Amino acid sequence: MGRYCIRVTTGAWVYSGSYNRVRLWLVGAHREAELELQLRPTRGQEEKFYLDTPQDLGPLQFVKLHKEHVLVDDAWFCDQITVQGPGACAEEVAFPCYRWVQGKGVLSLPEGTARLAGDNALDVFQKHREKELKERQQIYRWATWKEGLPKTIAADCKEELPPNMRFHEEKRRDFEWSLKAGALETILKRVYTLLSCWNRLEDFDQIFWGQKSALAEKVHQRWQDDELFGYQFLNGANPMLLRRSTSLPSRLVLPSGTEELRAQLEKELQNGSLFEVDFILLDGIPANVIQGEKQYLAAPLVMLKLDSNGKLLPMVIQIQPPSPSTPTPTLFLPSDPPLAWLLAKSWVRNSDFQLQELQFHLLNTHLVAEVIAVATMRCLPGLHPIFKLLIPHVRYTMEINTRSRTQLISNGGIFDKAVNTGGGGHVQLLGRALAQLTYGSLCPPDDLAARGLLGIPSALYAQDALRIWEIIARYVEGIVHLFYQRDDIVRGDPELQAWCREITEVGLCQAQDRGFPISIQSQAQLCHFLTMCVFTCTAQHTAINKGQLDWYAWVPNAPCTMRMPPPTTKEDVTMATLMRSLPDIQKSCLQMTITWHLGRHQPDMVPLGHHKEKYFSSPKAKAVLSQFHADLENLENEITVRNEQLELPYEYLKPSLIENSITI
């Protein structure tokens, strides 16, 4: 006779409990036994039960659950079930769940030890893996949102998503409340602003209240300074475009009369202190028409120098590339009339807004993360160690992306209403950006080296990104080496290889031509690929997303649209020209609302590595996670000490502020 102690833990989320009764069986290698008492799960509670059996069940393999309902299917969110077998020395065995239990079927939870397919000495686990993947592939299906863009989850609206990918109730309420609060603030600002149009830059102060950050206030005060303009390419909302020049760009036309400028550029080039930011990806993208008013786009080129104090300062701006009609575009210089120079910088900031939001935020983090998430659910069973490694980092990603496709970049969405790439140009731009998306561009050691940004003391994003990458890499290596002791084990894992192929060939649309692997041949290659996945879903998204509230709340610093064509002369630029170019009152209010909604701190934010779910049960895996926490804490302290010495602290990659997945 044996006595089993069973602990059932229900999630703490709203509606996690259930009024339905739950039946439970223990399945051992020799036999199974049913708990006579039926459960009625209570939110946030751990309930303990005992099961007496006349015979030993043998090593426990599964816990089976069946939720019974008569009139209403009241879903239950089960965290995990643990069972301690007979005898004082018996170990407690964990059966992770972390999902909604609903419907009429029987849910089988396998014993939670991570296993590769080849590790299954018992055929019963292999059959479970195959059945689980077959079911998941019916639930998680690929879809094409727009031709030429990464594949997405097959869901036209949030209600069509699999329940386990949906926001929990607290997240849903907060998300929808913040949208309503932002909309109300927009209305109040529009009413409060007794103007029909902007007349001077100070007019923007009339909407610069409410939800804003301390750094946004500094931007408001200093946005016209060349130093702050250059700083943003290093450490602002979009530090992904700056690169060190190896030659003068071919599109930079230096006509006669600019010999002094050429000499200055050549000098900086020889010193290795010449940098460029090229927005050529925007060339030819059709501009939006908003309520009958044509908007305008440009494709600027900016040349900057890094001075001895680490300040990045603009030297020249060419707003448009040369064309048959304009073979010698106007060059704008810091010595030009102040309003002409400010308007040229505003065009650059508008172009940076487009690429930050679409290329580096939406595509390179959100859509890539969704591909990783869908492939993980389709190809890796719950027992697979890589599933256990990745699943905390895809929380909420499918729903936030689905909401984006129905509210932000949809027909009639925010981009169509307020942004000059809206109305279809944003889709073309995403297609161009995908064609340029390389594997190396998602890996900071490769990307920063290719852009010549290593070893620059004032490049704080670069420094912190490398440190976070190294810490994530050590964590990934620690987990991988527990399960893949040799390269041939990596090559021989069919589930892993299918997952890799699905990401590259299906989700990213045949991305092997851009360096993404279609197979994984070694431990080192697997670790690198997984580090990219985790970094993209956590640190990189935070670095790109968090800055919106700071750098975009003061609209003139990052205008969402431009309402006049780019200037072709300098002398004719007046304050009226500048104000007619910047977003009008309605679009400015909408920009402030959306940047607050996207950039604000999320109340249920989970910091990197601090998910509560216990997917790994072995002491060795837990030790790896503990070391990960220690490494992150050390970096947190280092960044805190460094930032105390800085006028503009760089905080986006402080580990405590990095979210564990893309949730906004």
C-alpha positions as CSV (number, residue, x, y, z in Angstrom):
1,M,0.0,0.0,0.0
2,G,1.3,3.5,-0.9
3,R,0.2,7.0,-0.1
4,Y,0.8,9.8,-2.6
5,C,0.8,13.5,-1.6
6,I,-0.6,15.6,-4.5
7,R,-0.3,19.4,-4.6
8,V,-2.3,21.2,-7.3
9,T,-1.4,24.9,-7.9
10,T,-3.8,27.3,-9.6
11,G,-2.6,30.4,-11.3
12,A,-2.9,33.8,-9.6
13,W,-4.5,35.6,-12.6
14,V,-8.1,36.8,-12.5
15,Y,-10.4,34.0,-13.6
16,S,-7.7,31.4,-13.1
17,G,-9.9,29.3,-10.8
18,S,-12.9,27.4,-12.0
19,Y,-16.4,26.4,-10.7
20,N,-16.1,23.2,-12.7
21,R,-14.9,20.1,-11.0
22,V,-11.7,18.4,-12.0
23,R,-10.9,14.7,-12.0
24,L,-7.3,13.6,-11.6
25,W,-5.4,10.4,-12.3
26,L,-1.8,9.4,-11.5
27,V,-0.2,7.2,-14.2
28,G,2.8,5.2,-13.3
29,A,4.9,2.7,-15.2
30,H,3.0,-0.2,-13.6
31,R,-0.6,1.1,-13.3
32,E,-2.7,4.2,-12.8
33,A,-5.0,5.4,-10.0
34,E,-7.8,8.0,-9.8
35,L,-8.1,10.5,-7.0
36,E,-11.6,9.9,-5.6
37,L,-12.1,13.5,-4.4
38,Q,-12.8,15.9,-7.3
39,L,-11.1,19.3,-7.3
40,R,-12.7,22.7,-7.5
41,P,-9.7,24.9,-8.3
42,T,-9.4,28.2,-6.5
43,R,-7.4,31.2,-7.9
44,G,-3.9,31.5,-6.5
45,Q,-4.2,28.5,-4.2
46,E,-2.2,25.4,-3.7
47,E,-4.4,22.5,-2.7
48,K,-3.1,19.3,-1.1
49,F,-4.7,15.9,-1.4
50,Y,-3.7,12.3,-0.6
51,L,-4.2,9.2,-2.7
52,D,-3.9,5.8,-1.1
53,T,-3.3,2.9,-3.5
54,P,-3.2,-0.8,-2.7
55,Q,-0.1,-1.3,-4.9
56,D,2.8,0.8,-6.0
57,L,2.2,2.7,-9.3
58,G,5.9,2.5,-10.3
59,P,7.8,5.6,-11.5
60,L,5.3,8.3,-12.2
61,Q,4.9,9.2,-15.9
62,F,1.8,11.4,-16.3
63,V,-0.9,13.2,-14.4
64,K,-4.2,13.1,-16.3
65,L,-6.8,15.8,-15.9
66,H,-10.4,16.0,-16.9
67,K,-12.5,19.1,-16.2
68,E,-16.2,18.3,-16.0
69,H,-18.9,20.8,-16.8
70,V,-22.7,20.5,-17.2
71,L,-23.8,24.0,-18.4
72,V,-20.8,26.2,-18.6
73,D,-17.2,25.4,-19.6
74,D,-15.3,27.5,-16.9
75,A,-11.7,27.4,-18.0
76,W,-9.1,26.7,-15.3
77,F,-5.5,27.9,-15.4
78,C,-3.3,25.2,-13.9
79,D,0.2,26.2,-12.9
80,Q,1.6,22.8,-12.0
81,I,1.0,19.6,-10.1
82,T,3.6,18.0,-7.9
83,V,3.4,14.5,-6.5
84,Q,5.4,12.9,-3.7
85,G,5.3,9.1,-3.6
86,P,5.3,6.6,-0.8
87,G,8.2,6.5,1.6
88,A,10.1,9.1,3.6
89,C,12.8,9.4,1.0
90,A,10.6,9.7,-2.0
91,E,11.4,12.7,-4.2
92,E,8.7,15.2,-5.2
93,V,7.9,14.9,-9.0
94,A,6.8,18.0,-10.9
95,F,4.2,18.0,-13.7
96,P,4.4,21.6,-15.2
97,C,1.2,22.8,-16.9
98,Y,1.0,26.7,-17.1
99,R,-1.9,26.6,-19.5
100,W,-5.7,26.8,-19.6
101,V,-7.6,23.6,-19.0
102,Q,-10.9,23.7,-20.9
103,G,-13.1,21.6,-23.1
104,K,-14.2,18.0,-22.5
105,G,-11.0,16.1,-23.3
106,V,-8.4,14.6,-21.0
107,L,-5.2,16.5,-20.6
108,S,-2.1,14.4,-20.0
109,L,0.8,16.2,-18.2
110,P,4.1,14.3,-18.5
111,E,6.6,14.3,-15.8
112,G,8.5,17.5,-16.3
113,T,12.1,16.4,-16.7
114,A,13.4,17.9,-20.0
115,R,14.2,15.2,-22.6
116,L,15.3,15.1,-26.2
117,A,13.5,12.8,-28.5
118,G,16.3,10.2,-28.4
119,D,16.3,10.2,-24.6
120,N,12.9,8.5,-24.4
121,A,13.7,5.1,-23.1
122,L,9.9,4.7,-22.7
123,D,7.9,4.6,-25.9
124,V,5.0,6.3,-24.0
125,F,6.9,9.6,-23.9
126,Q,7.7,9.5,-27.6
127,K,4.0,8.9,-28.4
128,H,3.1,11.8,-26.2
129,R,5.5,14.1,-28.0
130,E,4.2,13.1,-31.4
131,K,0.5,13.5,-30.3
132,E,1.3,16.9,-28.7
133,L,3.0,18.3,-31.8
134,K,0.2,17.0,-34.1
135,E,-2.4,18.8,-32.0
136,R,-0.3,22.0,-31.8
137,Q,0.3,22.1,-35.5
138,Q,-3.5,22.2,-36.0
139,I,-3.9,25.0,-33.4
140,Y,-0.8,27.1,-34.4
141,R,-1.0,27.6,-38.1
142,W,1.0,30.0,-40.3
143,A,-0.7,32.8,-42.2
144,T,0.3,35.5,-44.6
145,W,-0.6,39.0,-43.5
146,K,1.0,40.7,-46.5
147,E,2.9,39.0,-49.3
148,G,6.7,39.4,-48.9
149,L,6.5,39.8,-45.1
150,P,7.3,37.3,-42.4
151,K,4.6,34.7,-41.7
152,T,2.3,35.3,-38.7
153,I,0.0,33.3,-36.5
154,A,-3.3,32.5,-38.3
155,A,-5.6,34.8,-36.4
156,D,-7.5,37.8,-37.9
157,C,-8.3,39.1,-34.4
158,K,-7.3,38.5,-30.8
159,E,-10.4,36.3,-30.2
160,E,-9.1,33.8,-32.8
161,L,-5.8,33.3,-31.0
162,P,-5.1,30.1,-29.0
163,P,-6.2,30.7,-25.4
164,N,-2.7,30.1,-24.1
165,M,-1.3,33.0,-26.2
166,R,-3.9,35.5,-25.0
167,F,-3.4,38.3,-22.5
168,H,-4.3,37.4,-19.0
169,E,-7.2,39.4,-17.7
170,E,-5.1,41.9,-15.8
171,K,-3.0,42.6,-18.9
172,R,-6.1,43.0,-21.1
173,R,-7.7,45.4,-18.7
174,D,-4.5,47.5,-18.4
175,F,-3.9,47.5,-22.1
176,E,-7.4,48.6,-23.0
177,W,-7.6,51.1,-20.1
178,S,-4.4,52.8,-21.3
179,L,-5.8,53.1,-24.8
180,K,-8.9,54.8,-23.4
181,A,-6.9,57.0,-21.1
182,G,-4.7,58.0,-24.0
183,A,-7.7,58.7,-26.2
184,L,-9.2,60.9,-23.4
185,E,-6.0,62.8,-23.0
186,T,-5.9,63.4,-26.8
187,I,-9.4,64.9,-26.7
188,L,-8.6,67.0,-23.7
189,K,-5.4,68.4,-25.3
190,R,-7.3,69.1,-28.5
191,V,-9.9,71.0,-26.6
192,Y,-7.4,72.7,-24.4
193,T,-5.4,73.9,-27.4
194,L,-7.5,76.8,-28.6
195,L,-5.6,77.0,-31.8
196,S,-6.6,75.8,-35.3
197,C,-3.0,75.3,-36.3
198,W,0.6,75.6,-34.9
199,N,2.2,79.1,-35.4
200,R,5.4,78.8,-33.5
201,L,7.4,76.0,-31.8
202,E,6.2,77.1,-28.3
203,D,2.7,76.2,-29.3
204,F,3.6,72.5,-28.9
205,D,3.9,73.3,-25.1
206,Q,0.1,73.4,-25.0
207,I,0.0,69.6,-25.5
208,F,3.2,68.7,-23.7
209,W,1.6,67.8,-20.4
210,G,0.2,64.7,-18.8
211,Q,2.1,61.5,-19.5
212,K,5.8,62.2,-20.0
213,S,9.2,61.3,-18.6
214,A,12.0,63.2,-17.0
215,L,14.2,62.6,-20.1
216,A,11.3,63.8,-22.3
217,E,11.5,67.1,-20.5
218,K,15.2,67.3,-21.2
219,V,14.6,66.6,-24.8
220,H,11.9,69.3,-24.8
221,Q,14.6,71.8,-23.6
222,R,17.5,70.7,-25.7
223,W,16.1,69.1,-28.9
224,Q,17.5,71.9,-31.2
225,D,21.1,71.3,-30.0
226,D,23.3,69.5,-32.5
227,E,24.9,67.5,-29.7
228,L,21.5,66.0,-28.7
229,F,20.7,65.4,-32.4
230,G,23.9,63.3,-32.7
231,Y,23.5,61.6,-29.4
232,Q,20.3,60.0,-30.5
233,F,22.0,58.0,-33.2
234,L,24.2,56.4,-30.5
235,N,21.8,56.0,-27.6
236,G,18.4,57.2,-28.5
237,A,15.2,55.3,-29.6
238,N,17.0,54.0,-32.7
239,P,20.7,53.3,-32.3
240,M,20.6,50.8,-35.2
241,L,21.5,53.0,-38.3
242,L,24.7,54.7,-37.4
243,R,27.9,53.3,-39.0
244,R,31.5,54.4,-39.2
245,S,32.4,55.6,-42.7
246,T,35.0,53.7,-44.7
247,S,34.7,56.1,-47.7
248,L,32.6,59.1,-48.6
249,P,29.2,57.8,-49.7
250,S,28.6,57.8,-53.4
251,R,25.2,59.4,-53.0
252,L,26.8,62.4,-51.3
253,V,27.2,65.0,-54.0
254,L,29.8,67.6,-53.2
255,P,29.7,70.3,-56.0
256,S,32.2,73.0,-56.6
257,G,32.2,75.5,-53.8
258,T,32.2,72.8,-51.1
259,E,35.9,72.1,-51.1
260,E,36.3,73.1,-47.5
261,L,33.5,70.7,-46.5
262,R,35.1,67.9,-48.5
263,A,38.4,68.6,-46.8
264,Q,36.8,68.4,-43.4
265,L,35.0,65.1,-44.3
266,E,38.2,63.7,-45.7
267,K,40.1,64.6,-42.5
268,E,37.5,62.9,-40.3
269,L,37.5,59.9,-42.5
270,Q,41.3,59.5,-42.3
271,N,41.1,59.9,-38.5
272,G,38.4,57.2,-38.3
273,S,35.9,59.6,-36.7
274,L,33.5,60.1,-39.7
275,F,30.1,58.4,-39.3
276,E,27.0,58.3,-41.5
277,V,23.3,57.6,-41.2
278,D,21.7,56.8,-44.5
279,F,17.9,56.6,-44.9
280,I,18.0,55.4,-48.5
281,L,15.5,52.6,-47.7
282,L,12.8,55.4,-47.8
283,D,13.6,56.5,-51.3
284,G,10.6,56.0,-53.5
285,I,8.2,54.9,-50.8
286,P,4.8,56.5,-51.5
287,A,3.7,59.1,-49.0
288,N,0.4,59.0,-47.2
289,V,-2.6,61.1,-47.9
290,I,-4.5,61.9,-44.6
291,Q,-8.0,63.3,-44.8
292,G,-7.3,64.5,-48.3
293,E,-4.0,66.2,-47.4
294,K,-0.9,64.9,-49.0
295,Q,2.1,64.1,-46.7
296,Y,5.7,64.0,-47.8
297,L,8.7,61.7,-47.3
298,A,12.4,62.1,-47.8
299,A,15.5,59.8,-47.8
300,P,18.2,61.8,-46.0
301,L,21.9,61.2,-45.6
302,V,23.6,62.6,-42.5
303,M,27.4,62.8,-42.1
304,L,28.7,63.2,-38.5
305,K,32.0,63.4,-36.7
306,L,32.9,62.0,-33.3
307,D,34.9,64.6,-31.4
308,S,37.6,64.0,-28.8
309,N,35.0,64.3,-26.0
310,G,32.8,61.5,-27.5
311,K,30.2,63.9,-28.8
312,L,28.7,62.9,-32.2
313,L,28.0,66.1,-34.2
314,P,26.4,66.6,-37.6
315,M,28.5,68.0,-40.4
316,V,26.2,68.0,-43.3
317,I,22.6,66.8,-44.2
318,Q,21.5,65.9,-47.7
319,I,17.7,65.5,-47.5
320,Q,17.2,63.7,-50.8
321,P,19.4,61.5,-52.9
322,P,20.5,62.8,-56.3
323,S,18.0,62.2,-59.1
324,P,17.8,63.1,-62.9
325,S,15.7,66.1,-62.0
326,T,18.0,67.1,-59.1
327,P,21.5,65.8,-59.8
328,T,23.0,68.1,-57.1
329,P,20.7,68.1,-54.0
330,T,21.0,71.0,-51.6
331,L,23.4,70.4,-48.7
332,F,22.4,71.7,-45.3
333,L,25.2,72.7,-42.9
334,P,25.3,73.8,-39.2
335,S,26.5,77.2,-40.4
336,D,23.2,77.7,-42.4
337,P,20.4,80.0,-41.2
338,P,19.2,78.4,-38.0
339,L,15.7,77.7,-39.2
340,A,16.9,76.0,-42.4
341,W,19.3,73.8,-40.4
342,L,16.6,73.0,-37.9
343,L,14.2,72.0,-40.7
344,A,16.8,69.8,-42.3
345,K,17.3,68.1,-38.9
346,S,13.5,67.7,-38.5
347,W,13.4,65.8,-41.8
348,V,16.1,63.5,-40.5
349,R,14.2,62.9,-37.3
350,N,11.0,62.2,-39.2
351,S,12.9,59.6,-41.3
352,D,14.4,58.1,-38.2
353,F,10.9,57.8,-36.7
354,Q,9.8,55.7,-39.8
355,L,12.7,53.3,-39.7
356,Q,12.7,53.0,-35.9
357,E,9.0,52.1,-35.8
358,L,8.8,49.9,-38.9
359,Q,12.2,48.3,-39.6
360,F,13.9,48.0,-36.2
361,H,10.9,47.8,-33.9
362,L,8.0,46.1,-35.8
363,L,10.0,43.9,-38.1
364,N,13.3,43.1,-36.4
365,T,11.8,42.5,-33.0
366,H,8.0,41.9,-33.0
367,L,7.7,40.0,-36.3
368,V,10.9,38.0,-35.8
369,A,9.8,37.1,-32.3
370,E,6.4,36.0,-33.6
371,V,8.1,33.7,-36.1
372,I,10.2,32.2,-33.3
373,A,7.1,31.8,-31.1
374,V,5.0,30.0,-33.8
375,A,7.8,27.8,-34.8
376,T,8.5,26.9,-31.2
377,M,4.8,25.9,-30.6
378,R,4.7,23.9,-33.8
379,C,8.0,22.0,-33.7
380,L,9.1,21.6,-30.1
381,P,7.1,19.5,-27.6
382,G,6.8,20.6,-24.0
383,L,9.4,18.1,-22.8
384,H,12.0,19.5,-25.2
385,P,14.7,21.5,-23.3
386,I,14.7,24.2,-26.0
387,F,11.0,24.6,-25.6
388,K,11.4,25.1,-21.8
389,L,14.2,27.6,-22.5
390,L,12.2,29.7,-25.0
391,I,8.6,29.6,-23.8
392,P,9.0,32.3,-21.2
393,H,10.3,34.7,-23.8
394,V,7.2,34.5,-26.1
395,R,4.6,35.4,-23.5
396,Y,1.9,37.7,-25.0
397,T,3.8,38.2,-28.3
398,M,1.2,36.7,-30.5
399,E,-1.6,38.9,-29.1
400,I,0.3,42.1,-29.1
401,N,1.3,41.5,-32.7
402,T,-2.3,40.6,-33.7
403,R,-3.5,43.8,-32.0
404,S,-0.9,45.7,-34.0
405,R,-2.1,44.3,-37.2
406,T,-5.7,45.2,-36.4
407,Q,-5.1,48.6,-34.8
408,L,-1.7,50.1,-35.6
409,I,-0.7,49.1,-39.2
410,S,-4.2,48.0,-40.4
411,N,-6.3,49.8,-43.0
412,G,-7.5,52.9,-41.2
413,G,-5.2,52.3,-38.3
414,I,-2.9,54.7,-36.5
415,F,-0.3,54.7,-39.2
416,D,-2.9,55.6,-41.8
417,K,-4.2,58.4,-39.6
418,A,-1.0,60.1,-38.5
419,V,2.2,58.8,-40.1
420,N,3.6,59.7,-43.5
421,T,4.5,56.1,-44.4
422,G,0.9,55.1,-43.7
423,G,-1.6,54.3,-46.5
424,G,0.4,51.4,-47.8
425,G,3.9,52.9,-47.9
426,H,4.6,51.2,-44.5
427,V,4.0,47.8,-46.1
428,Q,6.4,48.5,-48.9
429,L,9.0,49.7,-46.4
430,L,8.6,46.5,-44.4
431,G,9.1,44.4,-47.5
432,R,12.3,46.3,-48.3
433,A,13.5,46.0,-44.7
434,L,12.9,42.2,-44.8
435,A,15.1,41.9,-47.9
436,Q,17.9,43.6,-45.9
437,L,17.4,41.6,-42.7
438,T,20.4,39.4,-42.1
439,Y,21.2,36.9,-39.4
440,G,24.2,39.0,-38.4
441,S,22.1,42.2,-38.0
442,L,20.2,40.5,-35.1
443,C,23.4,39.6,-33.3
444,P,25.2,42.6,-31.6
445,P,28.7,41.2,-31.8
446,D,28.4,40.9,-35.6
447,D,26.2,44.0,-36.1
448,L,28.2,46.4,-34.1
449,A,31.5,45.2,-35.6
450,A,30.0,45.6,-39.1
451,R,28.9,49.1,-38.3
452,G,32.3,50.1,-36.7
453,L,30.8,50.9,-33.3
454,L,33.0,48.8,-31.1
455,G,35.2,50.5,-28.5
456,I,33.4,53.9,-28.5
457,P,33.1,55.1,-24.9
458,S,30.0,57.2,-25.6
459,A,28.2,54.4,-27.5
460,L,26.2,53.2,-24.4
461,Y,23.7,51.1,-26.3
462,A,26.6,49.2,-28.0
463,Q,28.4,48.6,-24.6
464,D,25.3,47.4,-22.8
465,A,24.0,45.3,-25.7
466,L,27.3,43.4,-25.9
467,R,27.2,42.8,-22.1
468,I,23.6,41.6,-22.1
469,W,24.4,39.4,-25.2
470,E,27.3,37.8,-23.3
471,I,25.2,37.1,-20.2
472,I,22.4,35.6,-22.2
473,A,25.0,33.5,-24.2
474,R,26.4,32.1,-21.0
475,Y,22.9,31.2,-19.8
476,V,22.0,29.5,-23.1
477,E,25.3,27.6,-23.2
478,G,24.7,26.4,-19.6
479,I,21.4,24.9,-20.6
480,V,22.4,23.6,-24.0
481,H,25.4,21.7,-22.6
482,L,23.2,19.9,-20.1
483,F,21.4,18.2,-23.0
484,Y,23.7,18.3,-26.0
485,Q,27.1,17.0,-24.9
486,R,28.3,16.5,-28.5
487,D,27.8,18.1,-31.9
488,D,26.3,14.8,-33.3
489,I,23.5,15.0,-30.7
490,V,22.6,18.4,-32.1
491,R,22.7,17.2,-35.6
492,G,20.6,14.1,-34.7
493,D,17.7,16.0,-33.0
494,P,14.9,15.9,-35.5
495,E,12.6,18.3,-33.5
496,L,15.4,20.9,-33.2
497,Q,16.2,20.7,-36.9
498,A,12.6,21.0,-37.9
499,W,12.3,24.1,-35.7
500,C,15.3,25.7,-37.3
501,R,14.0,25.0,-40.8
502,E,10.6,26.4,-40.0
503,I,12.0,29.7,-38.7
504,T,14.2,30.2,-41.7
505,E,12.4,28.7,-44.6
506,V,8.8,29.3,-43.6
507,G,8.5,32.1,-41.1
508,L,11.2,34.3,-42.5
509,C,10.5,33.5,-46.1
510,Q,13.5,31.6,-47.3
511,A,16.0,33.7,-45.2
512,Q,18.9,31.2,-45.8
513,D,20.1,33.6,-48.5
514,R,20.5,36.2,-45.7
515,G,22.6,34.1,-43.5
516,F,19.9,32.4,-41.4
517,P,20.6,28.6,-40.9
518,I,18.3,25.9,-42.2
519,S,20.0,23.3,-40.0
520,I,22.1,23.4,-36.9
521,Q,25.3,21.4,-36.9
522,S,27.1,22.1,-33.6
523,Q,26.7,23.1,-30.0
524,A,28.3,26.5,-30.8
525,Q,25.9,27.2,-33.7
526,L,22.9,26.2,-31.6
527,C,24.0,28.5,-28.7
528,H,24.5,31.4,-31.0
529,F,21.1,31.0,-32.7
530,L,19.3,30.6,-29.3
531,T,21.1,33.6,-27.9
532,M,19.8,35.6,-30.9
533,C,16.3,34.4,-30.2
534,V,16.3,35.3,-26.5
535,F,18.2,38.6,-27.1
536,T,15.7,39.7,-29.8
537,C,12.6,38.8,-27.7
538,T,14.0,40.6,-24.6
539,A,16.9,43.1,-24.6
540,Q,16.7,44.3,-28.2
541,H,12.9,45.0,-28.1
542,T,13.3,46.9,-24.8
543,A,16.2,49.0,-26.2
544,I,14.0,50.0,-29.2
545,N,10.7,50.2,-27.5
546,K,11.5,52.0,-24.2
547,G,12.9,55.1,-25.9
548,Q,9.7,56.1,-27.6
549,L,8.3,57.8,-24.5
550,D,11.5,59.7,-23.9
551,W,12.4,60.8,-27.4
552,Y,9.1,61.0,-29.2
553,A,6.8,62.6,-26.7
554,W,8.1,66.1,-27.7
555,V,6.8,65.9,-31.2
556,P,9.2,68.3,-33.0
557,N,12.1,66.0,-32.0
558,A,10.6,63.1,-33.9
559,P,7.7,64.2,-36.1
560,C,5.5,61.3,-37.2
561,T,4.7,63.0,-40.5
562,M,5.8,66.0,-42.6
563,R,3.2,68.1,-44.4
564,M,5.3,70.1,-46.8
565,P,7.9,69.0,-49.4
566,P,11.5,68.9,-48.3
567,P,13.2,72.3,-48.8
568,T,15.4,72.8,-51.8
569,T,16.7,76.2,-50.7
570,K,17.9,77.6,-47.4
571,E,17.1,81.3,-47.6
572,D,13.3,80.8,-48.0
573,V,12.9,78.8,-44.8
574,T,10.8,80.7,-42.2
575,M,9.1,79.8,-39.0
576,A,5.9,79.4,-41.0
577,T,7.7,76.9,-43.3
578,L,8.8,74.9,-40.3
579,M,5.4,74.9,-38.6
580,R,3.5,74.0,-41.8
581,S,5.9,71.0,-42.2
582,L,5.6,69.6,-38.7
583,P,2.5,67.5,-37.7
584,D,-0.7,69.4,-37.1
585,I,-2.4,69.5,-33.7
586,Q,-4.5,66.3,-34.2
587,K,-1.5,64.2,-35.4
588,S,0.7,65.6,-32.7
589,C,-1.8,64.7,-30.0
590,L,-2.1,61.2,-31.5
591,Q,1.7,60.8,-31.5
592,M,2.0,61.7,-27.9
593,T,-0.8,59.3,-26.9
594,I,0.6,56.3,-28.8
595,T,4.2,56.8,-27.6
596,W,3.0,56.9,-24.0
597,H,0.9,53.8,-24.6
598,L,3.8,51.9,-26.1
599,G,6.7,53.2,-24.1
600,R,5.2,53.4,-20.5
601,H,6.1,50.8,-17.8
602,Q,3.9,47.8,-18.0
603,P,2.3,47.0,-14.6
604,D,2.7,43.2,-15.0
605,M,6.2,43.5,-16.5
606,V,8.4,40.4,-15.8
607,P,12.1,41.3,-15.8
608,L,14.6,39.3,-17.9
609,G,15.1,35.8,-16.5
610,H,12.6,36.3,-13.6
611,H,9.6,34.4,-14.8
612,K,7.9,32.5,-12.1
613,E,7.1,29.4,-14.2
614,K,9.3,26.4,-13.3
615,Y,9.8,24.7,-16.6
616,F,13.1,23.1,-15.6
617,S,13.2,20.8,-12.6
618,S,16.7,19.4,-12.4
619,P,19.2,21.0,-9.9
620,K,21.8,21.6,-12.6
621,A,19.3,23.6,-14.7
622,K,18.2,25.6,-11.7
623,A,21.9,26.3,-10.9
624,V,22.3,27.7,-14.5
625,L,19.3,30.0,-14.0
626,S,20.6,31.2,-10.6
627,Q,23.9,32.1,-12.2
628,F,22.0,34.0,-14.9
629,H,20.3,36.0,-12.2
630,A,23.6,36.7,-10.5
631,D,25.2,37.9,-13.8
632,L,22.2,40.2,-14.5
633,E,22.4,41.7,-11.0
634,N,26.1,42.4,-11.4
635,L,25.5,44.2,-14.7
636,E,22.6,46.1,-13.1
637,N,25.0,47.4,-10.4
638,E,27.6,48.4,-13.0
639,I,25.2,50.3,-15.1
640,T,23.8,52.1,-12.1
641,V,27.3,53.2,-11.0
642,R,28.1,54.4,-14.6
643,N,24.9,56.2,-15.0
644,E,25.5,58.3,-11.8
645,Q,28.3,60.0,-13.7
646,L,26.3,60.8,-16.8
647,E,24.2,63.8,-17.6
648,L,21.9,61.6,-19.7
649,P,21.8,58.1,-18.1
650,Y,21.3,55.2,-20.5
651,E,18.9,52.9,-18.8
652,Y,17.1,50.9,-21.5
653,L,19.3,47.9,-21.0
654,K,19.4,47.8,-17.3
655,P,18.4,44.2,-16.6
656,S,15.6,45.2,-14.2
657,L,14.0,47.2,-17.0
658,I,14.4,44.5,-19.8
659,E,11.1,42.7,-20.2
660,N,11.3,38.9,-20.5
661,S,9.2,38.9,-23.7
662,I,7.5,41.3,-26.1
663,T,4.3,42.2,-24.5
664,I,3.7,45.7,-25.9
